[in-house]
């Protein structure tokens, strides 16, 4: 049995800090965003933030990429429809203004700091290895997907095609693009 020492975390502070981070990303570039500014906007202190997040990049990642209904694995009953829904959800998250503001800075920081990269991937570990892994196992059992396709590879394909398309197009991704992207991915993983 594990006993927690000290006061329990105040979820209201967490929520205020995450909200302040999202708001500020709409006002200042990622490079100019500081933990001090976030703390002032959230009505808390820098130490309170650093007790919760190791640094700005971790905080920004959690604020702009929340684990919520958008990260649930779809189950439409159709592999092409499920993959298309995954692509749509990723596109929705990546095209949201806070994510668009934060992505260049986060990508730069993750490239420079392997420990940050590993920590951020760990946040989504259960979704990828659990939810997406189960999704793929069921698709393999139905004979729809090759058994060697991994959850990590599918996650990389969906996120990668979406991110690169946003970077090269610079605009929102329409339904036609989502259909074509999903078709490419489904053809790549199909049995």
Secondary structure as UniProt FT lines:
FT   HELIX           11..25
FT   TURN            26..27
FT   HELIX           30..32
FT   HELIX           35..42
FT   HELIX           46..52
FT   HELIX           56..64
FT   HELIX           69..71
FT   HELIX           79..95
FT   HELIX           97..112
FT   HELIX           114..123
FT   HELIX           126..132
FT   HELIX           133..141
FT   TURN            142..143
FT   TURN            147..148
FT   HELIX           151..169
FT   HELIX           175..189
//
